[in-house]
């Protein structure tokens, strides 16, 4: 196994001569194996090793015991282990994250700070082939492209930092790790939360993959790891092709206040394969936003549709990016809400999208002006009840950005738009109320009233998004089909604030 890991490290140029590797040492089987292997390979490959252990302060004495084990194990091999406490529960509450995500963010922050402090040029993490397969399945279930399916990269540069993240164990399985530890008579600790199927990844690890190995193919993990490696090579090649196409299609120029603006040649864009077209647009959006989170396929597709639209047509995207159709190009530029209100107030007043109800089992997604997305799907009342949408008392939950409607009361098509004269909704079975009066009663500022989205059938408003629905469309015991509407995303970064 040592030779296998060494060969893998050399293949991906994970360490340079005289380098310093910081290992994330949790004390579990994977990290103990990684640290021991790097300890043995250090002299042979000419690099130094240190360790860092993060105590998440979640499991009391059990976590403290793991910390002591990690420190003592590193010291027994003659190496330093830096011990850092991170109040993960506090972080999760403050930043409104799950414990899983908050813990991951805290660990990576500690890894980077420690690496920079001690002058390490690489951070080694103990992900292996089983982790690779879990990641691929997790991404696939949530929808992804090649980048998601390639899973975990063996080597990754840490954003704009000089430190790299390396994963020397991606060439071995969890079973190989356990066999190696037994052969070397190395002990390790077991985190009891790994058996808790409350977390999605634990469900994949403890339930889905064992089922696939037993019922489909015993080498599922190895085959998926091989596929990830092939997809990685394919993505690297496609990224190279995208980079070359980008240079011939996209021109950068200066926008207002010295901000970047991109001009995309429609003629040159159309010459490319559809995959490269989408990749070029996505790359341009990511560079303008300086991020990739919340930039989804629906946003890329919206920009591509501008190629077939008349001059002057505009769409708003996440991160306050505006896409506009020129004569022979599409312009992408940052666009503040103040600019939009001043220069385009008339358009904001008349924004309207009509849509028919999707077929059962399908989901309709509609991009809106500020980068948000309205999704719609239809289900039977039985499906609605079985999916745990109903609360314990059998009541429909009151969620601000997801609502359910009696589909049988909806005729023809719906519209999502801003307010118009004559808009109303039902307060109860008999009484109606004008939307204008409702806005005044709810003390919604005048400057915000024209940017509140409404879902309507004529002037009858089904949903004042973010506030309430019309009583007329509420689900009853007579409902046969249910329409679910969800709005997600936001003006600044694609998420509600």
QUISUL-V774111 format. One record per residue. N is the residue number from 0. SS is DSSP state (H for helix, E for strand, C for the rest). PHI is phi in whole degrees, -180 to 180 (none if undefined). OMEGA is omega in degrees with one decimal (NA if undefined). Layout:
# QUISUL-V774111
N;SS;PHI;OMEGA + N;SS;PHI;OMEGA
This chain:
# QUISUL-V774111
0;C;none;179.0 + 1;H;-61;-179.9 + 2;H;-64;-179.4 + 3;H;-65;-179.9 + 4;H;-68;178.5 + 5;H;-61;180.0 + 6;H;-62;179.7 + 7;H;-66;179.3 + 8;H;-64;179.5 + 9;H;-69;179.9 + 10;H;-59;-176.3 + 11;C;-104;176.7 + 12;C;49;-174.1 + 13;C;-73;-175.9 + 14;C;-142;177.8 + 15;C;-104;179.3 + 16;C;-60;-178.4 + 17;C;82;-177.7 + 18;E;-74;-179.7 + 19;E;-132;-177.3 + 20;E;-107;173.3 + 21;E;-100;-176.9 + 22;E;-102;172.0 + 23;E;-76;-172.8 + 24;C;-111;179.0 + 25;C;-81;-174.6 + 26;C;102;176.9 + 27;C;-76;-175.3 + 28;H;-56;-175.0 + 29;H;-64;-176.5 + 30;H;-73;176.0 + 31;H;-64;178.1 + 32;H;-61;-179.6 + 33;H;-61;-177.4 + 34;H;-63;-179.7 + 35;H;-65;179.3 + 36;H;-64;-179.7 + 37;H;-69;174.1 + 38;H;-59;-178.8 + 39;H;-73;-177.3 + 40;H;-85;-175.0 + 41;H;-55;-179.0 + 42;H;-68;-177.1 + 43;H;-64;-176.4 + 44;H;-104;174.7 + 45;C;64;171.3 + 46;E;-147;177.3 + 47;E;-100;-178.7 + 48;E;-131;169.5 + 49;E;-134;-179.6 + 50;E;-130;172.7 + 51;E;-137;179.6 + 52;E;-122;179.4 + 53;E;-108;175.5 + 54;E;-93;-174.7 + 55;C;-79;177.8 + 56;C;57;-178.0 + 57;C;-113;-171.1 + 58;C;-118;174.1 + 59;C;57;-177.1 + 60;H;-61;179.6 + 61;H;-60;179.0 + 62;H;-68;179.4 + 63;H;-64;177.6 + 64;H;-64;177.1 + 65;H;-62;179.8 + 66;H;-62;179.7 + 67;H;-62;179.6 + 68;H;-61;-177.4 + 69;H;-61;-178.9 + 70;H;-64;-178.1 + 71;H;-66;180.0 + 72;H;-65;179.6 + 73;H;-62;-178.9 + 74;H;-66;179.6 + 75;H;-65;178.3 + 76;C;-98;176.5 + 77;C;87;-178.0 + 78;C;-123;178.3 + 79;C;-87;171.3 + 80;E;-122;178.5 + 81;E;-82;-176.5 + 82;E;-108;-176.9 + 83;E;-130;175.8 + 84;E;-98;178.7 + 85;C;-131;-179.3 + 86;C;-76;-171.7 + 87;H;-62;-179.5 + 88;H;-62;176.5 + 89;H;-62;-179.6 + 90;H;-62;-178.9 + 91;H;-61;-179.6 + 92;H;-68;-177.5 + 93;H;-65;-175.9 + 94;H;-99;177.8 + 95;C;56;179.8 + 96;C;-119;171.4 + 97;C;-72;177.9 + 98;H;-60;-178.9 + 99;H;-62;-177.9 + 100;H;-71;179.1 + 101;H;-64;178.5 + 102;H;-63;179.6 + 103;H;-63;179.7 + 104;H;-61;-179.3 + 105;H;-64;179.9 + 106;H;-60;-177.0 + 107;H;-64;177.8 + 108;H;-65;178.1 + 109;H;-64;-179.8 + 110;H;-57;-176.8 + 111;H;-66;-179.2 + 112;H;-61;-179.0 + 113;H;-67;179.7 + 114;H;-60;-179.8 + 115;H;-69;-179.2 + 116;H;-65;-175.6 + 117;H;-98;178.2 + 118;C;79;176.7 + 119;C;-76;179.6 + 120;C;-102;178.3 + 121;E;-148;174.8 + 122;E;-113;-177.9 + 123;E;-98;177.4 + 124;C;-116;-167.0 + 125;C;-96;177.3 + 126;C;-67;-178.4 + 127;C;-128;-175.0 + 128;H;-62;178.2 + 129;H;-66;175.4 + 130;H;-63;178.5 + 131;H;-61;-178.8 + 132;H;-66;177.0 + 133;H;-61;-178.6 + 134;H;-64;179.3 + 135;H;-61;-179.3 + 136;H;-67;178.9 + 137;H;-62;179.3 + 138;H;-65;-178.2 + 139;H;-61;-177.8 + 140;H;-66;-178.0 + 141;H;-99;-179.8 + 142;C;91;-177.8 + 143;C;-162;174.4 + 144;C;-105;-179.2 + 145;H;-60;-178.1 + 146;H;-59;178.3 + 147;H;-72;-177.8 + 148;H;-75;177.0 + 149;C;-73;173.2 + 150;C;72;-174.3 + 151;C;-87;179.3 + 152;C;-83;177.8 + 153;C;-60;179.7 + 154;E;-136;177.9 + 155;E;-143;175.5 + 156;E;-74;-178.5 + 157;C;-81;177.7 + 158;C;42;-178.0 + 159;C;-96;-178.4 + 160;C;-86;178.3 + 161;C;-83;-178.1 + 162;C;-80;176.9 + 163;E;-109;172.6 + 164;E;-102;179.4 + 165;E;-122;-178.2 + 166;C;-134;-175.2 + 167;H;-65;-175.9 + 168;H;-94;178.7 + 169;H;-66;179.7 + 170;H;-95;-177.8 + 171;C;-131;179.1 + 172;C;-95;177.1 + 173;H;-61;179.9 + 174;H;-64;177.3 + 175;H;-63;178.8 + 176;H;-63;-179.2 + 177;H;-63;178.3 + 178;H;-63;179.5 + 179;H;-64;-180.0 + 180;H;-62;178.3 + 181;H;-64;-179.6 + 182;H;-66;-179.9 + 183;H;-90;-178.0 + 184;C;56;179.0 + 185;C;-99;178.4 + 186;C;-92;179.7 + 187;C;-157;179.8 + 188;C;-101;179.1 + 189;C;-121;177.6 + 190;C;-82;-175.9 + 191;H;-65;180.0 + 192;H;-70;177.8 + 193;H;-66;179.6 + 194;H;-93;-178.4 + 195;C;-81;-176.5 + 196;C;-82;174.0 + 197;C;-68;-179.5 + 198;C;-86;-176.5 + 199;H;-59;-177.4 + 200;H;-66;177.7 + 201;H;-66;177.4 + 202;H;-64;178.4 + 203;H;-64;-177.0 + 204;H;-69;-171.8 + 205;H;-91;-175.3 + 206;H;-120;-172.0 + 207;H;-70;-176.8 + 208;H;-65;175.1 + 209;H;-57;177.3 + 210;H;-64;-179.4 + 211;H;-64;179.9 + 212;H;-67;-177.9 + 213;H;-81;-171.7 + 214;H;-96;-174.9 + 215;C;-112;-178.3 + 216;C;-161;-176.7 + 217;C;-68;179.1 + 218;C;-103;-179.8 + 219;H;-52;-176.2 + 220;H;-63;179.9 + 221;H;-63;-178.9 + 222;H;-65;179.1 + 223;H;-67;177.4 + 224;H;-64;177.1 + 225;H;-63;179.1 + 226;H;-63;178.9 + 227;H;-60;180.0 + 228;H;-66;177.6 + 229;H;-64;178.8 + 230;H;-66;176.9 + 231;H;-62;178.2 + 232;H;-65;178.9 + 233;H;-64;-179.3 + 234;H;-66;178.2 + 235;H;-59;178.7 + 236;H;-66;-179.3 + 237;H;-66;176.0 + 238;H;-64;176.9 + 239;H;-65;177.9 + 240;H;-64;178.7 + 241;H;-64;180.0 + 242;H;-61;179.3 + 243;H;-66;179.7 + 244;H;-66;-178.7 + 245;H;-56;-177.8 + 246;H;-63;-178.6 + 247;H;-92;-174.4 + 248;H;-112;-171.6 + 249;E;-109;175.3 + 250;E;-115;179.8 + 251;E;-102;175.8 + 252;E;-140;-176.0 + 253;E;-93;178.6 + 254;C;-103;179.5 + 255;H;-55;176.8 + 256;H;55;176.1 + 257;H;63;177.1 + 258;C;-85;-178.5 + 259;E;-68;176.0 + 260;E;-143;-179.9 + 261;E;-108;173.0 + 262;E;-114;-176.0 + 263;E;-109;-179.5 + 264;E;-70;-179.7 + 265;H;-66;-179.1 + 266;H;-61;-178.7 + 267;H;-70;179.7 + 268;H;-62;-177.6 + 269;H;-68;179.3 + 270;H;-73;-173.2 + 271;C;-86;173.7 + 272;C;-62;-179.2 + 273;H;-51;-179.8 + 274;H;-64;-179.2 + 275;H;-68;177.0 + 276;H;-56;-179.0 + 277;H;-63;-178.3 + 278;H;-66;178.6 + 279;H;-64;179.5 + 280;H;-63;-179.3 + 281;H;-62;179.3 + 282;H;-63;179.8 + 283;H;-64;179.3 + 284;H;-64;-179.6 + 285;H;-63;-179.6 + 286;H;-70;177.3 + 287;H;-68;-178.2 + 288;H;-80;-173.2 + 289;C;57;-180.0 + 290;C;-168;174.6 + 291;C;-127;178.5 + 292;C;-66;177.9 + 293;C;74;170.9 + 294;C;-97;-170.7 + 295;C;-114;-178.8 + 296;H;-57;-177.6 + 297;H;-63;178.8 + 298;H;-75;176.6 + 299;H;-62;179.9 + 300;H;-62;179.5 + 301;H;-64;178.2 + 302;H;-68;179.6 + 303;H;-62;179.9 + 304;H;-66;177.9 + 305;H;-62;178.8 + 306;H;-59;-177.1 + 307;H;-103;-176.4 + 308;C;-106;-177.3 + 309;C;-71;179.1 + 310;C;-59;177.8 + 311;C;96;179.4 + 312;C;-67;-176.8 + 313;E;-129;170.6 + 314;E;-138;177.1 + 315;E;-96;-174.7 + 316;E;-128;176.6 + 317;H;-57;-179.6 + 318;H;64;177.6 + 319;H;54;175.1 + 320;E;-105;177.7 + 321;E;-111;173.9 + 322;E;-108;-176.3 + 323;E;-135;178.7 + 324;E;-81;173.2 + 325;C;-97;-179.2 + 326;C;-72;-178.6 + 327;C;-126;-175.9 + 328;E;-148;170.4 + 329;E;-114;178.6 + 330;E;-98;172.4 + 331;E;-117;-177.3 + 332;E;-152;173.9 + 333;E;-69;-173.2 + 334;C;-147;-176.8 + 335;C;-74;178.7 + 336;H;-64;178.7 + 337;H;-66;177.6 + 338;H;-63;-177.4 + 339;H;-63;-178.2 + 340;H;-69;-177.7 + 341;H;-74;-172.0 + 342;H;-91;-170.6 + 343;C;-142;-175.1 + 344;H;-63;-179.4 + 345;H;-64;-179.8 + 346;H;-66;-178.8 + 347;H;-64;179.1 + 348;H;-71;-172.5 + 349;H;-106;-179.6 + 350;C;-60;179.8 + 351;E;-160;174.6 + 352;E;-130;177.0 + 353;E;-96;178.5 + 354;E;-151;174.8 + 355;E;-88;-179.1 + 356;C;-69;179.1 + 357;C;-70;175.8 + 358;C;-72;177.8 + 359;C;-55;-179.4 + 360;C;92;178.3 + 361;C;-105;177.7 + 362;E;-128;179.3 + 363;E;-98;178.4 + 364;E;-124;-175.6 + 365;E;-121;176.9 + 366;E;-73;-178.0 + 367;C;-108;-172.0 + 368;C;-61;-171.5 + 369;C;-99;177.8 + 370;C;92;177.3 + 371;C;-75;-178.5 + 372;E;-130;172.0 + 373;E;-99;177.1 + 374;E;-111;-178.6 + 375;E;-134;173.2 + 376;E;-148;-177.2 + 377;E;-115;178.4 + 378;E;-142;175.0 + 379;E;-73;178.7 + 380;H;-62;179.6 + 381;H;-64;177.7 + 382;H;-63;179.2 + 383;H;-60;-178.0 + 384;H;-70;-177.8 + 385;H;-73;-174.9 + 386;C;-83;177.4 + 387;C;63;174.5 + 388;C;-72;-179.7 + 389;E;-73;177.2 + 390;C;-82;-172.4 + 391;C;-56;-179.2 + 392;C;-85;179.9 + 393;C;81;-178.7 + 394;C;-93;175.9 + 395;E;-74;-177.4 + 396;C;-65;179.9 + 397;C;-102;179.3 + 398;E;-110;-174.2 + 399;C;-66;-173.9 + 400;C;-120;168.5 + 401;E;-136;-179.8 + 402;E;-135;-179.6 + 403;E;-123;-174.0 + 404;E;-132;174.4 + 405;E;-75;-173.2 + 406;H;-67;-176.2 + 407;H;-69;-179.3 + 408;H;-93;-178.0 + 409;C;-98;-179.0 + 410;C;-108;175.6 + 411;C;57;-172.5 + 412;E;-130;177.4 + 413;E;-116;175.0 + 414;E;-129;167.3 + 415;E;-113;-171.4 + 416;E;-161;171.1 + 417;C;-97;-170.8 + 418;C;-67;176.3 + 419;C;-135;177.8 + 420;C;-60;176.9 + 421;C;94;-179.7 + 422;C;-65;-179.9 + 423;E;-150;173.1 + 424;E;-152;179.4 + 425;E;-92;174.5 + 426;C;-74;179.2 + 427;C;-148;-175.4 + 428;C;-66;-173.8 + 429;C;-121;-171.5 + 430;C;-99;176.4 + 431;E;-108;178.7 + 432;E;-143;176.9 + 433;E;-74;-180.0 + 434;H;-62;179.2 + 435;H;-58;179.4 + 436;H;-66;179.4 + 437;H;-63;179.1 + 438;H;-60;179.6 + 439;H;-67;-179.0 + 440;H;-63;-179.0 + 441;C;-84;178.3 + 442;C;58;175.4 + 443;C;-79;-176.1 + 444;C;-55;-178.7 + 445;H;-56;-176.0 + 446;H;-69;-179.6 + 447;H;-99;-172.8 + 448;H;-64;-178.5 + 449;C;-81;178.9 + 450;C;-116;175.7 + 451;C;-85;-180.0 + 452;C;-74;177.1 + 453;E;-126;170.2 + 454;E;-102;-170.2 + 455;E;-132;166.4 + 456;E;-125;-168.8 + 457;C;68;176.1 + 458;C;-94;176.4 + 459;E;-82;-175.8 + 460;E;-90;175.5 + 461;E;-72;-170.8 + 462;E;-147;167.4 + 463;E;-90;-166.8 + 464;C;-62;-176.8 + 465;C;94;-176.7 + 466;C;-127;-174.3 + 467;E;-149;177.1 + 468;E;-114;177.0 + 469;C;-77;-179.6 + 470;H;-58;-176.0 + 471;H;-58;-174.7 + 472;H;-97;-179.6 + 473;C;-66;178.7 + 474;C;-74;177.9 + 475;C;-127;178.6 + 476;C;-69;179.5 + 477;C;-95;-177.9 + 478;C;-65;178.2 + 479;C;-108;178.0 + 480;E;-126;-175.9 + 481;E;-118;172.9 + 482;E;-100;175.2 + 483;E;-106;176.6 + 484;E;-117;178.8 + 485;E;-133;173.9 + 486;E;-115;-179.6 + 487;E;-140;-177.2 + 488;C;99;-177.6 + 489;C;-168;-174.3 + 490;C;-65;-169.9 + 491;C;-85;-172.7 + 492;C;-146;176.1 + 493;C;86;177.7 + 494;C;-133;177.5 + 495;C;-64;176.5 + 496;C;-110;NA
